[in-house]
Amino acid sequence: MVMCDAARESWPGLMARAQAGDQHAYTQLLKALVPVIRSLAHKHIADEVLVEDVIQDVLLTLHRVRHTYDPQYPFLPWLMAIVSARAVDALRRRGRYQRWEAEESAASDNIADSNAGQQESREELGIFLRQLPLRQREIVEHVHLREMSLTEAAAHNNLSVAAVKSLLHRALKNLRRFGAHHGRS
């Protein structure tokens, strides 16, 4: 990654000005960071389309968490942590998607049985989910059905990651209990 030291040294000042509401400084910082973010993302990901997704996720994250940066500390490690986290999230999402594609391909050999079983499973899942308190149901839907990361679910629901984990744990515990009672009837 080739970047001018003077440019890199200007980032904390630009971010401090951006935190104070200087839109021009914020725009200047983001324009300078895009090639750096791209380079950092390429260290984790080879797929160019996925790298572009990560860049967008990082820019959104930077916007959302810019108030947490302390200009007294180096900017690059803070940025690298964000890029790394978003790259890992993107790879996890892609891995889940590819795994589902493989499972769907294998299941398509027996479509009639599969569709009937899936419909039954969806209906059963819907019954169980409707028994959960609203907050728990939303967290399960976001994390397990919509494939959001814990961080994304936390941001979407205006909660801390710890609160999301707690709600998810309680929801899954309740779902296991519902399943156990359902299996006995």
DARA-V897868 format. One record per residue. RES is the residue in three letters. SS is DSSP state (H for helix, E for strand, C for the rest). NEAR is the number of other C-alpha atoms within 8 Angstrom. D_FIRST is the distance of its C-alpha to the first C-alpha in Angstrom with 1 decimal. Layout:
BEGIN
RES_SS_NEAR_D_FIRST + RES_SS_NEAR_D_FIRST
END
This chain:
BEGIN
MET_C_5_0.0 + VAL_C_3_3.8 + MET_C_7_6.4 + CYS_C_6_9.9 + ASP_H_6_11.6 + ALA_H_6_14.7 + ALA_H_8_13.2 + ARG_H_9_11.8 + GLU_H_8_15.3 + SER_H_8_17.1 + TRP_H_10_16.0 + PRO_H_12_18.8 + GLY_H_9_21.3 + LEU_H_12_20.5 + MET_H_14_20.9 + ALA_H_10_24.1 + ARG_H_11_25.5 + ALA_H_12_24.6 + GLN_H_9_26.4 + ALA_C_6_29.3 + GLY_C_6_29.5 + ASP_C_9_27.8 + GLN_H_7_26.8 + HIS_H_7_25.3 + ALA_H_11_22.9 + TYR_H_12_22.1 + THR_H_8_21.5 + GLN_H_9_19.3 + LEU_H_11_17.2 + LEU_H_9_16.9 + LYS_H_7_16.0 + ALA_H_8_13.2 + LEU_H_8_11.9 + VAL_H_9_12.3 + PRO_H_7_9.2 + VAL_H_10_7.3 + ILE_H_11_10.0 + ARG_H_11_9.7 + SER_H_9_6.3 + LEU_H_12_7.8 + ALA_H_14_11.0 + HIS_H_9_10.2 + LYS_C_7_9.9 + HIS_C_9_13.5 + ILE_C_11_14.9 + ALA_C_7_15.4 + ASP_C_6_17.9 + GLU_H_7_16.7 + VAL_H_6_19.7 + LEU_H_9_19.0 + VAL_H_14_15.4 + GLU_H_9_17.1 + ASP_H_9_19.6 + VAL_H_13_17.2 + ILE_H_13_15.6 + GLN_H_8_19.3 + ASP_H_9_20.2 + VAL_H_12_17.5 + LEU_H_9_18.7 + LEU_H_8_22.2 + THR_H_10_21.6 + LEU_H_9_20.0 + HIS_H_7_23.2 + ARG_H_7_25.5 + VAL_H_8_24.2 + ARG_H_10_23.1 + HIS_H_6_26.3 + THR_H_5_25.2 + TYR_C_9_22.4 + ASP_C_6_23.7 + PRO_C_10_22.4 + GLN_C_5_23.5 + TYR_C_6_20.7 + PRO_C_8_16.9 + PHE_H_10_15.4 + LEU_H_7_12.0 + PRO_H_7_14.0 + TRP_H_9_16.4 + LEU_H_8_13.9 + MET_H_9_12.3 + ALA_H_8_16.0 + ILE_H_11_16.9 + VAL_H_14_14.2 + SER_H_11_15.2 + ALA_H_8_18.9 + ARG_H_11_18.7 + ALA_H_13_17.0 + VAL_H_9_19.8 + ASP_H_9_22.4 + ALA_H_11_21.4 + LEU_H_9_21.7 + ARG_H_8_25.0 + ARG_H_9_26.4 + ARG_H_8_25.6 + GLY_H_8_27.1 + ARG_H_8_30.2 + TYR_H_8_30.5 + GLN_H_8_30.3 + ARG_H_8_32.8 + TRP_H_8_35.1 + GLU_H_8_35.0 + ALA_H_8_36.0 + GLU_H_8_38.7 + GLU_H_8_40.0 + SER_H_8_40.2 + ALA_H_7_42.2 + ALA_H_9_44.4 + SER_H_8_45.2 + ASP_H_6_47.6 + ASN_H_7_50.1 + ILE_H_8_49.6 + ALA_H_6_53.0 + ASP_H_7_53.0 + SER_H_10_49.3 + ASN_H_8_49.9 + ALA_H_8_52.9 + GLY_H_8_51.2 + GLN_H_8_48.1 + GLN_H_8_50.4 + GLU_H_8_52.4 + SER_H_8_49.3 + ARG_H_8_47.9 + GLU_H_8_51.3 + GLU_H_8_51.5 + LEU_H_8_48.0 + GLY_H_8_49.0 + ILE_H_8_52.2 + PHE_H_11_50.3 + LEU_H_9_47.7 + ARG_H_8_50.4 + GLN_H_6_52.0 + LEU_C_11_49.0 + PRO_C_7_48.8 + LEU_H_6_46.8 + ARG_H_7_43.7 + GLN_H_12_43.5 + ARG_H_12_44.0 + GLU_H_8_41.2 + ILE_H_12_38.7 + VAL_H_12_39.7 + GLU_H_9_39.4 + HIS_H_11_35.9 + VAL_H_12_34.4 + HIS_H_8_36.4 + LEU_H_7_37.5 + ARG_C_7_34.8 + GLU_C_8_32.0 + MET_C_10_30.5 + SER_C_8_28.5 + LEU_H_10_30.3 + THR_H_8_28.0 + GLU_H_8_28.7 + ALA_H_14_32.4 + ALA_H_13_32.5 + ALA_H_9_31.0 + HIS_H_7_33.3 + ASN_C_6_36.3 + ASN_C_6_35.5 + LEU_C_9_35.7 + SER_C_8_33.7 + VAL_H_10_32.1 + ALA_H_6_34.9 + ALA_H_9_37.6 + VAL_H_13_36.2 + LYS_H_9_36.3 + SER_H_8_39.8 + LEU_H_11_41.0 + LEU_H_11_39.6 + HIS_H_8_41.2 + ARG_H_9_44.5 + ALA_H_12_44.3 + LEU_H_9_43.7 + LYS_H_8_46.5 + ASN_H_9_48.8 + LEU_H_11_47.9 + ARG_H_8_48.8 + ARG_H_8_52.0 + PHE_H_9_52.8 + GLY_H_9_52.2 + ALA_H_8_54.5 + HIS_H_8_57.2 + HIS_H_7_56.8 + GLY_H_6_57.1 + ARG_H_5_60.4 + SER_C_4_62.1
END
